[in-house]
Amino acid sequence: MEVSNKKDQNLVSIENLTFYRGNRKIFDDISLNFQRGKVTAIMGPSGTGKTTLLKLIGGQLVPDRGTVLVDNKNVHQLTRAELFILRKRMGMLFQSGALLTDINVFDNVAFPIREHTKISESMIRTIVLMKLESVGLRGASKLMPNELSGGMARRIALARAISLDPMMIMYDEPFSGQDPISLGTLVKLIKELNSALKITSIIVSHDVQDTARIADYIYVLSGGKIVGEGTPDQLKNDSSKFVKQFFKGEADGPVQFHYPAKDYHQDIFES
């Protein structure tokens, strides 16, 4: 179902979104926009629903209230067939990489092309080698996943995510568990691929320093609400106590070091 959207500069628009898991409210009437061709980050402490937001954008989860528009389409009003077509235009880089362990690098990248197109094997070979070249790993095409380092596996997963030339890529904690060299390579790749392929990137992360290096705009979530938003420079100077605590990595503040409990001395000496 098509939806007329006057904000054509936004590839994804989330409007008045509320979402529950059981009795727990994950999102409380939040609205976010993700501009076409930009790198937008979703940040916040662990457990704030950042990955859940990606699943709502992809249609794996359904909001209790509000709308999610992707390329002017209301995701949760699409038929199953329409949703599958839309998902082919979305790339996803999972936190684990999620490579298929029993096939080699080449076949991992070729897998979505073979599943969703009818092009010849000779053309698939050309596309796969092009995608591997773009992440610097064409020479690793015959390796098995268990022969890859963590950083290499993440880059192969990125090559697979762009194999169908998506309009957007969603990154779920792309920098976690990476050594400094691998992390620097991923940061560089995300920014360069976003520019070269003219795609839209959504990054879920709690890595402040590296995300701020490449994000055009950042939303900071906590307690089901947007507690801060803006460019990296704007957020570094934000007056919000929570944003200051998050960006500076302070142990105590609005997010307290101590979990709520009764008085310490009372608890110790209570019989």
Secondary structure, 3 states (H helix, E strand, C coil): CECCCCCCCEEEEEEEEEEEECCEEEEEEEEEEEECCCEEEEECCCCCCHHHHHHHHCCCCCCCEEEEEECCEEHHHCCHHHHHHHHCCEEEECCCCCCCCCCCHHHHHHHHHHHHCCCCHHHHHHHHHHHHHHCCCHHHCCCCHHHCCHHHHHHHHHHHHCCCCCCEEEEECCCCCCCHHHHHHHHHHHHHHHHHCCCEEEEECCCHHHHHHHCCEEEEEECCEEEEEECHHHHHCCCCHHHHHHHHCCCCCCCCCCCCCCCHHHHHHCC
